[in-house]
């Protein structure tokens, strides 16, 4: 089952949520990295140990093959 958590960044507090993954509850915090200029997702287990930290990045939409133009050299 997919559960969506709203992402509403704030200047006062980092967005937090607690997903259940494989039957275990984790605590996730999204924070802004000033130097990288992007958000990072930190996921902690129940004892507070960091499980992973990943940047939240957006990928560009895929190009359809029909939109690509090939210029051949003759």
mmJSON file of the N, C-alpha and C atoms, coordinates in Angstrom:
{"data_MODEL":{"atom_site":{
"group_PDB":["ATOM","ATOM","ATOM","ATOM","ATOM","ATOM","ATOM","ATOM","ATOM","ATOM","ATOM","ATOM","ATOM","ATOM","ATOM","ATOM","ATOM","ATOM","ATOM","ATOM","ATOM","ATOM","ATOM","ATOM","ATOM","ATOM","ATOM","ATOM","ATOM","ATOM","ATOM","ATOM","ATOM","ATOM","ATOM","ATOM","ATOM","ATOM","ATOM","ATOM","ATOM","ATOM","ATOM","ATOM","ATOM","ATOM","ATOM","ATOM","ATOM","ATOM","ATOM","ATOM","ATOM","ATOM","ATOM","ATOM","ATOM","ATOM","ATOM","ATOM","ATOM","ATOM","ATOM","ATOM","ATOM","ATOM","ATOM","ATOM","ATOM","ATOM","ATOM","ATOM","ATOM","ATOM","ATOM","ATOM","ATOM","ATOM","ATOM","ATOM","ATOM","ATOM","ATOM","ATOM","ATOM","ATOM","ATOM","ATOM","ATOM","ATOM","ATOM","ATOM","ATOM","ATOM","ATOM","ATOM","ATOM","ATOM","ATOM","ATOM","ATOM","ATOM","ATOM","ATOM","ATOM","ATOM","ATOM","ATOM","ATOM","ATOM","ATOM","ATOM","ATOM","ATOM","ATOM","ATOM","ATOM","ATOM","ATOM","ATOM","ATOM","ATOM","ATOM","ATOM","ATOM","ATOM","ATOM","ATOM","ATOM","ATOM","ATOM","ATOM","ATOM","ATOM","ATOM","ATOM","ATOM","ATOM","ATOM","ATOM","ATOM","ATOM","ATOM","ATOM","ATOM","ATOM","ATOM","ATOM","ATOM","ATOM","ATOM","ATOM","ATOM","ATOM","ATOM","ATOM","ATOM","ATOM","ATOM","ATOM","ATOM","ATOM","ATOM","ATOM","ATOM","ATOM","ATOM","ATOM","ATOM","ATOM","ATOM","ATOM","ATOM","ATOM","ATOM","ATOM","ATOM","ATOM","ATOM","ATOM","ATOM","ATOM","ATOM","ATOM","ATOM","ATOM","ATOM","ATOM","ATOM","ATOM","ATOM","ATOM","ATOM","ATOM","ATOM","ATOM","ATOM","ATOM","ATOM","ATOM","ATOM","ATOM","ATOM","ATOM","ATOM","ATOM","ATOM","ATOM","ATOM","ATOM","ATOM","ATOM","ATOM","ATOM","ATOM","ATOM","ATOM","ATOM","ATOM","ATOM","ATOM","ATOM"],
"id":[1,2,3,4,5,6,7,8,9,10,11,12,13,14,15,16,17,18,19,20,21,22,23,24,25,26,27,28,29,30,31,32,33,34,35,36,37,38,39,40,41,42,43,44,45,46,47,48,49,50,51,52,53,54,55,56,57,58,59,60,61,62,63,64,65,66,67,68,69,70,71,72,73,74,75,76,77,78,79,80,81,82,83,84,85,86,87,88,89,90,91,92,93,94,95,96,97,98,99,100,101,102,103,104,105,106,107,108,109,110,111,112,113,114,115,116,117,118,119,120,121,122,123,124,125,126,127,128,129,130,131,132,133,134,135,136,137,138,139,140,141,142,143,144,145,146,147,148,149,150,151,152,153,154,155,156,157,158,159,160,161,162,163,164,165,166,167,168,169,170,171,172,173,174,175,176,177,178,179,180,181,182,183,184,185,186,187,188,189,190,191,192,193,194,195,196,197,198,199,200,201,202,203,204,205,206,207,208,209,210,211,212,213,214,215,216,217,218,219,220,221,222],
"type_symbol":["N","C","C","N","C","C","N","C","C","N","C","C","N","C","C","N","C","C","N","C","C","N","C","C","N","C","C","N","C","C","N","C","C","N","C","C","N","C","C","N","C","C","N","C","C","N","C","C","N","C","C","N","C","C","N","C","C","N","C","C","N","C","C","N","C","C","N","C","C","N","C","C","N","C","C","N","C","C","N","C","C","N","C","C","N","C","C","N","C","C","N","C","C","N","C","C","N","C","C","N","C","C","N","C","C","N","C","C","N","C","C","N","C","C","N","C","C","N","C","C","N","C","C","N","C","C","N","C","C","N","C","C","N","C","C","N","C","C","N","C","C","N","C","C","N","C","C","N","C","C","N","C","C","N","C","C","N","C","C","N","C","C","N","C","C","N","C","C","N","C","C","N","C","C","N","C","C","N","C","C","N","C","C","N","C","C","N","C","C","N","C","C","N","C","C","N","C","C","N","C","C","N","C","C","N","C","C","N","C","C","N","C","C","N","C","C","N","C","C","N","C","C"],
"label_atom_id":["N","CA","C","N","CA","C","N","CA","C","N","CA","C","N","CA","C","N","CA","C","N","CA","C","N","CA","C","N","CA","C","N","CA","C","N","CA","C","N","CA","C","N","CA","C","N","CA","C","N","CA","C","N","CA","C","N","CA","C","N","CA","C","N","CA","C","N","CA","C","N","CA","C","N","CA","C","N","CA","C","N","CA","C","N","CA","C","N","CA","C","N","CA","C","N","CA","C","N","CA","C","N","CA","C","N","CA","C","N","CA","C","N","CA","C","N","CA","C","N","CA","C","N","CA","C","N","CA","C","N","CA","C","N","CA","C","N","CA","C","N","CA","C","N","CA","C","N","CA","C","N","CA","C","N","CA","C","N","CA","C","N","CA","C","N","CA","C","N","CA","C","N","CA","C","N","CA","C","N","CA","C","N","CA","C","N","CA","C","N","CA","C","N","CA","C","N","CA","C","N","CA","C","N","CA","C","N","CA","C","N","CA","C","N","CA","C","N","CA","C","N","CA","C","N","CA","C","N","CA","C","N","CA","C","N","CA","C","N","CA","C","N","CA","C","N","CA","C","N","CA","C","N","CA","C","N","CA","C"],
"label_alt_id":[null,null,null,null,null,null,null,null,null,null,null,null,null,null,null,null,null,null,null,null,null,null,null,null,null,null,null,null,null,null,null,null,null,null,null,null,null,null,null,null,null,null,null,null,null,null,null,null,null,null,null,null,null,null,null,null,null,null,null,null,null,null,null,null,null,null,null,null,null,null,null,null,null,null,null,null,null,null,null,null,null,null,null,null,null,null,null,null,null,null,null,null,null,null,null,null,null,null,null,null,null,null,null,null,null,null,null,null,null,null,null,null,null,null,null,null,null,null,null,null,null,null,null,null,null,null,null,null,null,null,null,null,null,null,null,null,null,null,null,null,null,null,null,null,null,null,null,null,null,null,null,null,null,null,null,null,null,null,null,null,null,null,null,null,null,null,null,null,null,null,null,null,null,null,null,null,null,null,null,null,null,null,null,null,null,null,null,null,null,null,null,null,null,null,null,null,null,null,null,null,null,null,null,null,null,null,null,null,null,null,null,null,null,null,null,null,null,null,null,null,null,null],
"label_comp_id":["UNK","UNK","UNK","UNK","UNK","UNK","UNK","UNK","UNK","UNK","UNK","UNK","UNK","UNK","UNK","UNK","UNK","UNK","UNK","UNK","UNK","UNK","UNK","UNK","UNK","UNK","UNK","UNK","UNK","UNK","UNK","UNK","UNK","UNK","UNK","UNK","UNK","UNK","UNK","UNK","UNK","UNK","UNK","UNK","UNK","UNK","UNK","UNK","UNK","UNK","UNK","UNK","UNK","UNK","UNK","UNK","UNK","UNK","UNK","UNK","UNK","UNK","UNK","UNK","UNK","UNK","UNK","UNK","UNK","UNK","UNK","UNK","UNK","UNK","UNK","UNK","UNK","UNK","UNK","UNK","UNK","UNK","UNK","UNK","UNK","UNK","UNK","UNK","UNK","UNK","UNK","UNK","UNK","UNK","UNK","UNK","UNK","UNK","UNK","UNK","UNK","UNK","UNK","UNK","UNK","UNK","UNK","UNK","UNK","UNK","UNK","UNK","UNK","UNK","UNK","UNK","UNK","UNK","UNK","UNK","UNK","UNK","UNK","UNK","UNK","UNK","UNK","UNK","UNK","UNK","UNK","UNK","UNK","UNK","UNK","UNK","UNK","UNK","UNK","UNK","UNK","UNK","UNK","UNK","UNK","UNK","UNK","UNK","UNK","UNK","UNK","UNK","UNK","UNK","UNK","UNK","UNK","UNK","UNK","UNK","UNK","UNK","UNK","UNK","UNK","UNK","UNK","UNK","UNK","UNK","UNK","UNK","UNK","UNK","UNK","UNK","UNK","UNK","UNK","UNK","UNK","UNK","UNK","UNK","UNK","UNK","UNK","UNK","UNK","UNK","UNK","UNK","UNK","UNK","UNK","UNK","UNK","UNK","UNK","UNK","UNK","UNK","UNK","UNK","UNK","UNK","UNK","UNK","UNK","UNK","UNK","UNK","UNK","UNK","UNK","UNK","UNK","UNK","UNK","UNK","UNK","UNK"],
"label_asym_id":["A","A","A","A","A","A","A","A","A","A","A","A","A","A","A","A","A","A","A","A","A","A","A","A","A","A","A","A","A","A","A","A","A","A","A","A","A","A","A","A","A","A","A","A","A","A","A","A","A","A","A","A","A","A","A","A","A","A","A","A","A","A","A","A","A","A","A","A","A","A","A","A","A","A","A","A","A","A","A","A","A","A","A","A","A","A","A","A","A","A","A","A","A","A","A","A","A","A","A","A","A","A","A","A","A","A","A","A","A","A","A","A","A","A","A","A","A","A","A","A","A","A","A","A","A","A","A","A","A","A","A","A","A","A","A","A","A","A","A","A","A","A","A","A","A","A","A","A","A","A","A","A","A","A","A","A","A","A","A","A","A","A","A","A","A","A","A","A","A","A","A","A","A","A","A","A","A","A","A","A","A","A","A","A","A","A","A","A","A","A","A","A","A","A","A","A","A","A","A","A","A","A","A","A","A","A","A","A","A","A","A","A","A","A","A","A","A","A","A","A","A","A"],
"label_entity_id":["1","1","1","1","1","1","1","1","1","1","1","1","1","1","1","1","1","1","1","1","1","1","1","1","1","1","1","1","1","1","1","1","1","1","1","1","1","1","1","1","1","1","1","1","1","1","1","1","1","1","1","1","1","1","1","1","1","1","1","1","1","1","1","1","1","1","1","1","1","1","1","1","1","1","1","1","1","1","1","1","1","1","1","1","1","1","1","1","1","1","1","1","1","1","1","1","1","1","1","1","1","1","1","1","1","1","1","1","1","1","1","1","1","1","1","1","1","1","1","1","1","1","1","1","1","1","1","1","1","1","1","1","1","1","1","1","1","1","1","1","1","1","1","1","1","1","1","1","1","1","1","1","1","1","1","1","1","1","1","1","1","1","1","1","1","1","1","1","1","1","1","1","1","1","1","1","1","1","1","1","1","1","1","1","1","1","1","1","1","1","1","1","1","1","1","1","1","1","1","1","1","1","1","1","1","1","1","1","1","1","1","1","1","1","1","1","1","1","1","1","1","1"],
"label_seq_id":[1,1,1,2,2,2,3,3,3,4,4,4,5,5,5,6,6,6,7,7,7,8,8,8,9,9,9,10,10,10,11,11,11,12,12,12,13,13,13,14,14,14,15,15,15,16,16,16,17,17,17,18,18,18,19,19,19,20,20,20,21,21,21,22,22,22,23,23,23,24,24,24,25,25,25,26,26,26,27,27,27,28,28,28,29,29,29,30,30,30,31,31,31,32,32,32,33,33,33,34,34,34,35,35,35,36,36,36,37,37,37,38,38,38,39,39,39,40,40,40,41,41,41,42,42,42,43,43,43,44,44,44,45,45,45,46,46,46,47,47,47,48,48,48,49,49,49,50,50,50,51,51,51,52,52,52,53,53,53,54,54,54,55,55,55,56,56,56,57,57,57,58,58,58,59,59,59,60,60,60,61,61,61,62,62,62,63,63,63,64,64,64,65,65,65,66,66,66,67,67,67,68,68,68,69,69,69,70,70,70,71,71,71,72,72,72,73,73,73,74,74,74],
"pdbx_PDB_ins_code":[null,null,null,null,null,null,null,null,null,null,null,null,null,null,null,null,null,null,null,null,null,null,null,null,null,null,null,null,null,null,null,null,null,null,null,null,null,null,null,null,null,null,null,null,null,null,null,null,null,null,null,null,null,null,null,null,null,null,null,null,null,null,null,null,null,null,null,null,null,null,null,null,null,null,null,null,null,null,null,null,null,null,null,null,null,null,null,null,null,null,null,null,null,null,null,null,null,null,null,null,null,null,null,null,null,null,null,null,null,null,null,null,null,null,null,null,null,null,null,null,null,null,null,null,null,null,null,null,null,null,null,null,null,null,null,null,null,null,null,null,null,null,null,null,null,null,null,null,null,null,null,null,null,null,null,null,null,null,null,null,null,null,null,null,null,null,null,null,null,null,null,null,null,null,null,null,null,null,null,null,null,null,null,null,null,null,null,null,null,null,null,null,null,null,null,null,null,null,null,null,null,null,null,null,null,null,null,null,null,null,null,null,null,null,null,null,null,null,null,null,null,null],
"Cartn_x":[0.836,0.0,0.889,0.584,1.336,0.681,1.503,1.032,1.817,1.124,1.765,1.814,2.97,3.141,3.312,2.511,2.656,3.997,4.637,5.92,5.674,5.712,5.469,6.647,7.7,8.869,8.541,9.267,9.055,10.404,10.446,11.674,11.866,10.835,10.886,11.245,10.798,11.003,11.119,12.018,12.193,10.995,10.483,9.37,9.776,8.891,9.15,7.963,8.231,7.168,7.711,6.805,7.184,6.577,7.314,6.791,7.024,6.201,6.406,6.925,8.157,8.81,9.148,8.635,8.847,8.459,7.401,6.895,7.56,8.599,9.29,9.004,8.867,8.606,9.922,10.074,11.267,10.875,11.827,11.609,12.411,11.74,12.394,12.291,13.385,13.454,14.015,13.365,13.844,14.454,15.707,16.328,16.976,17.123,17.719,19.22,20.0,21.443,21.832,22.383,22.703,23.742,24.754,25.839,25.434,24.654,24.215,22.989,22.307,21.108,19.995,19.77,18.692,18.342,17.19,16.737,17.382,17.571,18.065,17.07,16.93,16.066,16.94,16.822,17.522,16.505,16.833,15.942,16.63,15.955,16.495,15.629,16.266,15.482,14.945,14.275,13.637,14.594,15.876,16.85,17.581,17.246,17.872,19.114,19.421,20.583,20.244,21.118,20.907,20.978,19.908,19.847,20.361,19.872,20.379,20.118,20.875,20.704,20.837,19.801,19.787,19.29,19.872,19.349,18.004,17.153,15.866,16.053,16.096,16.341,15.215,15.024,14.019,14.74,14.246,14.829,14.009,14.673,13.985,13.079,11.992,11.124,11.858,11.515,12.149,11.721,12.629,12.31,11.735,10.7,10.158,11.077,11.182,12.057,11.656,10.383,9.899,10.417,10.775,11.21,12.69,13.417,14.849,15.133,16.08,16.447,17.899,18.146,19.49,19.99,21.177,21.779,22.916,22.773,23.802,24.871,26.091,27.189,27.42,27.444,27.683,28.882],
"Cartn_y":[-1.168,0.0,1.242,2.189,3.434,4.498,5.159,6.261,7.498,8.594,9.848,10.751,11.39,12.349,13.718,14.705,16.036,16.658,17.259,17.929,19.42,19.988,21.417,22.003,22.429,22.966,24.229,24.413,25.557,26.114,27.396,27.996,27.728,27.255,27.042,25.611,24.631,23.233,22.364,21.381,20.456,19.506,19.244,18.301,16.918,16.27,14.942,14.038,12.75,11.754,10.421,9.489,8.179,7.075,6.625,5.544,4.177,3.223,1.83,1.09,0.591,-0.108,-1.524,-2.522,-3.932,-4.226,-3.599,-3.866,-3.09,-2.323,-1.521,-0.048,0.702,2.131,2.889,3.818,4.649,6.107,6.935,8.374,9.045,9.816,10.486,11.994,12.668,14.117,14.659,15.669,16.335,17.665,17.871,19.138,19.774,21.086,21.854,21.928,21.54,21.647,22.94,23.858,25.18,25.129,24.282,24.243,23.519,22.455,21.707,22.353,23.231,23.918,22.935,21.943,20.978,20.308,19.657,18.934,17.557,17.077,15.729,15.006,13.721,12.878,12.01,12.165,11.323,10.37,9.085,8.071,7.387,7.372,6.802,5.634,4.605,3.497,3.888,2.964,3.248,3.665,3.244,3.599,4.903,5.533,6.797,6.659,5.439,5.208,5.59,6.343,6.754,5.534,5.312,4.193,4.634,5.786,6.346,7.836,8.495,9.918,10.078,10.617,10.746,12.135,12.693,13.963,13.749,14.732,14.699,15.534,14.856,15.54,15.238,16.145,15.968,15.642,14.644,14.302,14.932,15.231,15.824,14.778,15.199,14.236,13.56,12.316,11.553,12.1,12.084,12.511,11.341,11.601,10.574,10.449,9.255,9.023,9.906,10.17,10.949,12.394,12.889,14.287,14.462,13.365,13.464,13.623,14.464,14.688,14.259,13.464,12.988,13.684,14.206,14.847,13.937,13.428,12.533,13.31,12.842,13.463,12.685,13.377,12.707,13.286],
"Cartn_z":[0.0,0.0,0.0,-0.837,-0.932,-0.062,0.737,1.562,1.18,0.936,0.585,1.802,2.0,3.076,2.435,2.819,2.208,2.583,1.614,1.848,1.875,3.06,3.247,4.024,3.304,4.001,4.79,5.863,6.744,7.17,7.458,7.964,9.453,10.118,11.567,11.965,11.172,11.565,10.323,10.368,9.25,9.183,7.967,7.826,8.316,9.07,9.619,9.356,9.203,9.09,9.547,9.86,10.384,9.529,8.499,7.661,8.308,7.927,8.327,7.111,7.208,6.114,6.557,5.847,6.193,7.641,8.117,9.451,10.568,10.256,11.265,11.026,12.112,12.014,12.049,11.124,11.028,11.182,11.554,11.657,10.558,9.705,8.588,8.758,8.455,8.561,7.251,6.683,5.471,5.89,5.53,5.894,4.68,4.72,3.632,3.857,2.841,2.9,2.197,2.945,2.423,1.312,1.462,0.48,-0.8,-0.686,-1.872,-2.514,-1.788,-2.275,-2.65,-1.785,-2.003,-0.677,-0.672,0.513,0.575,1.798,2.047,2.939,2.73,3.55,4.429,5.747,6.704,7.317,7.328,7.879,9.058,10.201,11.435,11.885,12.482,13.029,14.405,15.073,16.356,17.45,17.35,18.382,18.072,16.932,16.573,15.72,15.26,14.407,12.968,12.341,10.954,10.044,9.26,8.327,6.966,6.487,5.235,5.182,4.305,4.031,2.531,1.886,0.436,0.028,-1.045,-1.537,-2.214,-2.089,-2.781,-4.039,-5.169,-6.434,-7.407,-8.325,-9.354,-10.648,-11.357,-12.64,-13.747,-14.837,-15.981,-16.628,-17.25,-17.924,-19.075,-19.315,-20.392,-21.749,-22.684,-24.045,-24.83,-25.56,-26.439,-27.653,-28.184,-29.333,-30.519,-30.686,-31.818,-31.779,-30.587,-30.493,-30.763,-30.869,-31.093,-32.589,-32.933,-34.314,-34.496,-35.494,-35.773,-37.03,-36.981,-38.146,-38.612,-39.803,-40.326,-41.078,-40.979,-41.7,-42.983,-44.098,-45.385,-46.075],
"occupancy":[1.0,1.0,1.0,1.0,1.0,1.0,1.0,1.0,1.0,1.0,1.0,1.0,1.0,1.0,1.0,1.0,1.0,1.0,1.0,1.0,1.0,1.0,1.0,1.0,1.0,1.0,1.0,1.0,1.0,1.0,1.0,1.0,1.0,1.0,1.0,1.0,1.0,1.0,1.0,1.0,1.0,1.0,1.0,1.0,1.0,1.0,1.0,1.0,1.0,1.0,1.0,1.0,1.0,1.0,1.0,1.0,1.0,1.0,1.0,1.0,1.0,1.0,1.0,1.0,1.0,1.0,1.0,1.0,1.0,1.0,1.0,1.0,1.0,1.0,1.0,1.0,1.0,1.0,1.0,1.0,1.0,1.0,1.0,1.0,1.0,1.0,1.0,1.0,1.0,1.0,1.0,1.0,1.0,1.0,1.0,1.0,1.0,1.0,1.0,1.0,1.0,1.0,1.0,1.0,1.0,1.0,1.0,1.0,1.0,1.0,1.0,1.0,1.0,1.0,1.0,1.0,1.0,1.0,1.0,1.0,1.0,1.0,1.0,1.0,1.0,1.0,1.0,1.0,1.0,1.0,1.0,1.0,1.0,1.0,1.0,1.0,1.0,1.0,1.0,1.0,1.0,1.0,1.0,1.0,1.0,1.0,1.0,1.0,1.0,1.0,1.0,1.0,1.0,1.0,1.0,1.0,1.0,1.0,1.0,1.0,1.0,1.0,1.0,1.0,1.0,1.0,1.0,1.0,1.0,1.0,1.0,1.0,1.0,1.0,1.0,1.0,1.0,1.0,1.0,1.0,1.0,1.0,1.0,1.0,1.0,1.0,1.0,1.0,1.0,1.0,1.0,1.0,1.0,1.0,1.0,1.0,1.0,1.0,1.0,1.0,1.0,1.0,1.0,1.0,1.0,1.0,1.0,1.0,1.0,1.0,1.0,1.0,1.0,1.0,1.0,1.0,1.0,1.0,1.0,1.0,1.0,1.0],
"B_iso_or_equiv":[0.0,0.0,0.0,0.0,0.0,0.0,0.0,0.0,0.0,0.0,0.0,0.0,0.0,0.0,0.0,0.0,0.0,0.0,0.0,0.0,0.0,0.0,0.0,0.0,0.0,0.0,0.0,0.0,0.0,0.0,0.0,0.0,0.0,0.0,0.0,0.0,0.0,0.0,0.0,0.0,0.0,0.0,0.0,0.0,0.0,0.0,0.0,0.0,0.0,0.0,0.0,0.0,0.0,0.0,0.0,0.0,0.0,0.0,0.0,0.0,0.0,0.0,0.0,0.0,0.0,0.0,0.0,0.0,0.0,0.0,0.0,0.0,0.0,0.0,0.0,0.0,0.0,0.0,0.0,0.0,0.0,0.0,0.0,0.0,0.0,0.0,0.0,0.0,0.0,0.0,0.0,0.0,0.0,0.0,0.0,0.0,0.0,0.0,0.0,0.0,0.0,0.0,0.0,0.0,0.0,0.0,0.0,0.0,0.0,0.0,0.0,0.0,0.0,0.0,0.0,0.0,0.0,0.0,0.0,0.0,0.0,0.0,0.0,0.0,0.0,0.0,0.0,0.0,0.0,0.0,0.0,0.0,0.0,0.0,0.0,0.0,0.0,0.0,0.0,0.0,0.0,0.0,0.0,0.0,0.0,0.0,0.0,0.0,0.0,0.0,0.0,0.0,0.0,0.0,0.0,0.0,0.0,0.0,0.0,0.0,0.0,0.0,0.0,0.0,0.0,0.0,0.0,0.0,0.0,0.0,0.0,0.0,0.0,0.0,0.0,0.0,0.0,0.0,0.0,0.0,0.0,0.0,0.0,0.0,0.0,0.0,0.0,0.0,0.0,0.0,0.0,0.0,0.0,0.0,0.0,0.0,0.0,0.0,0.0,0.0,0.0,0.0,0.0,0.0,0.0,0.0,0.0,0.0,0.0,0.0,0.0,0.0,0.0,0.0,0.0,0.0,0.0,0.0,0.0,0.0,0.0,0.0],
"pdbx_formal_charge":[null,null,null,null,null,null,null,null,null,null,null,null,null,null,null,null,null,null,null,null,null,null,null,null,null,null,null,null,null,null,null,null,null,null,null,null,null,null,null,null,null,null,null,null,null,null,null,null,null,null,null,null,null,null,null,null,null,null,null,null,null,null,null,null,null,null,null,null,null,null,null,null,null,null,null,null,null,null,null,null,null,null,null,null,null,null,null,null,null,null,null,null,null,null,null,null,null,null,null,null,null,null,null,null,null,null,null,null,null,null,null,null,null,null,null,null,null,null,null,null,null,null,null,null,null,null,null,null,null,null,null,null,null,null,null,null,null,null,null,null,null,null,null,null,null,null,null,null,null,null,null,null,null,null,null,null,null,null,null,null,null,null,null,null,null,null,null,null,null,null,null,null,null,null,null,null,null,null,null,null,null,null,null,null,null,null,null,null,null,null,null,null,null,null,null,null,null,null,null,null,null,null,null,null,null,null,null,null,null,null,null,null,null,null,null,null,null,null,null,null,null,null],
"auth_seq_id":[1,1,1,2,2,2,3,3,3,4,4,4,5,5,5,6,6,6,7,7,7,8,8,8,9,9,9,10,10,10,11,11,11,12,12,12,13,13,13,14,14,14,15,15,15,16,16,16,17,17,17,18,18,18,19,19,19,20,20,20,21,21,21,22,22,22,23,23,23,24,24,24,25,25,25,26,26,26,27,27,27,28,28,28,29,29,29,30,30,30,31,31,31,32,32,32,33,33,33,34,34,34,35,35,35,36,36,36,37,37,37,38,38,38,39,39,39,40,40,40,41,41,41,42,42,42,43,43,43,44,44,44,45,45,45,46,46,46,47,47,47,48,48,48,49,49,49,50,50,50,51,51,51,52,52,52,53,53,53,54,54,54,55,55,55,56,56,56,57,57,57,58,58,58,59,59,59,60,60,60,61,61,61,62,62,62,63,63,63,64,64,64,65,65,65,66,66,66,67,67,67,68,68,68,69,69,69,70,70,70,71,71,71,72,72,72,73,73,73,74,74,74],
"auth_comp_id":["UNK","UNK","UNK","UNK","UNK","UNK","UNK","UNK","UNK","UNK","UNK","UNK","UNK","UNK","UNK","UNK","UNK","UNK","UNK","UNK","UNK","UNK","UNK","UNK","UNK","UNK","UNK","UNK","UNK","UNK","UNK","UNK","UNK","UNK","UNK","UNK","UNK","UNK","UNK","UNK","UNK","UNK","UNK","UNK","UNK","UNK","UNK","UNK","UNK","UNK","UNK","UNK","UNK","UNK","UNK","UNK","UNK","UNK","UNK","UNK","UNK","UNK","UNK","UNK","UNK","UNK","UNK","UNK","UNK","UNK","UNK","UNK","UNK","UNK","UNK","UNK","UNK","UNK","UNK","UNK","UNK","UNK","UNK","UNK","UNK","UNK","UNK","UNK","UNK","UNK","UNK","UNK","UNK","UNK","UNK","UNK","UNK","UNK","UNK","UNK","UNK","UNK","UNK","UNK","UNK","UNK","UNK","UNK","UNK","UNK","UNK","UNK","UNK","UNK","UNK","UNK","UNK","UNK","UNK","UNK","UNK","UNK","UNK","UNK","UNK","UNK","UNK","UNK","UNK","UNK","UNK","UNK","UNK","UNK","UNK","UNK","UNK","UNK","UNK","UNK","UNK","UNK","UNK","UNK","UNK","UNK","UNK","UNK","UNK","UNK","UNK","UNK","UNK","UNK","UNK","UNK","UNK","UNK","UNK","UNK","UNK","UNK","UNK","UNK","UNK","UNK","UNK","UNK","UNK","UNK","UNK","UNK","UNK","UNK","UNK","UNK","UNK","UNK","UNK","UNK","UNK","UNK","UNK","UNK","UNK","UNK","UNK","UNK","UNK","UNK","UNK","UNK","UNK","UNK","UNK","UNK","UNK","UNK","UNK","UNK","UNK","UNK","UNK","UNK","UNK","UNK","UNK","UNK","UNK","UNK","UNK","UNK","UNK","UNK","UNK","UNK","UNK","UNK","UNK","UNK","UNK","UNK"],
"auth_asym_id":["A","A","A","A","A","A","A","A","A","A","A","A","A","A","A","A","A","A","A","A","A","A","A","A","A","A","A","A","A","A","A","A","A","A","A","A","A","A","A","A","A","A","A","A","A","A","A","A","A","A","A","A","A","A","A","A","A","A","A","A","A","A","A","A","A","A","A","A","A","A","A","A","A","A","A","A","A","A","A","A","A","A","A","A","A","A","A","A","A","A","A","A","A","A","A","A","A","A","A","A","A","A","A","A","A","A","A","A","A","A","A","A","A","A","A","A","A","A","A","A","A","A","A","A","A","A","A","A","A","A","A","A","A","A","A","A","A","A","A","A","A","A","A","A","A","A","A","A","A","A","A","A","A","A","A","A","A","A","A","A","A","A","A","A","A","A","A","A","A","A","A","A","A","A","A","A","A","A","A","A","A","A","A","A","A","A","A","A","A","A","A","A","A","A","A","A","A","A","A","A","A","A","A","A","A","A","A","A","A","A","A","A","A","A","A","A","A","A","A","A","A","A"],
"auth_atom_id":["N","CA","C","N","CA","C","N","CA","C","N","CA","C","N","CA","C","N","CA","C","N","CA","C","N","CA","C","N","CA","C","N","CA","C","N","CA","C","N","CA","C","N","CA","C","N","CA","C","N","CA","C","N","CA","C","N","CA","C","N","CA","C","N","CA","C","N","CA","C","N","CA","C","N","CA","C","N","CA","C","N","CA","C","N","CA","C","N","CA","C","N","CA","C","N","CA","C","N","CA","C","N","CA","C","N","CA","C","N","CA","C","N","CA","C","N","CA","C","N","CA","C","N","CA","C","N","CA","C","N","CA","C","N","CA","C","N","CA","C","N","CA","C","N","CA","C","N","CA","C","N","CA","C","N","CA","C","N","CA","C","N","CA","C","N","CA","C","N","CA","C","N","CA","C","N","CA","C","N","CA","C","N","CA","C","N","CA","C","N","CA","C","N","CA","C","N","CA","C","N","CA","C","N","CA","C","N","CA","C","N","CA","C","N","CA","C","N","CA","C","N","CA","C","N","CA","C","N","CA","C","N","CA","C","N","CA","C","N","CA","C","N","CA","C","N","CA","C","N","CA","C","N","CA","C","N","CA","C"],
"pdbx_PDB_model_num":[1,1,1,1,1,1,1,1,1,1,1,1,1,1,1,1,1,1,1,1,1,1,1,1,1,1,1,1,1,1,1,1,1,1,1,1,1,1,1,1,1,1,1,1,1,1,1,1,1,1,1,1,1,1,1,1,1,1,1,1,1,1,1,1,1,1,1,1,1,1,1,1,1,1,1,1,1,1,1,1,1,1,1,1,1,1,1,1,1,1,1,1,1,1,1,1,1,1,1,1,1,1,1,1,1,1,1,1,1,1,1,1,1,1,1,1,1,1,1,1,1,1,1,1,1,1,1,1,1,1,1,1,1,1,1,1,1,1,1,1,1,1,1,1,1,1,1,1,1,1,1,1,1,1,1,1,1,1,1,1,1,1,1,1,1,1,1,1,1,1,1,1,1,1,1,1,1,1,1,1,1,1,1,1,1,1,1,1,1,1,1,1,1,1,1,1,1,1,1,1,1,1,1,1,1,1,1,1,1,1,1,1,1,1,1,1,1,1,1,1,1,1]
}}}
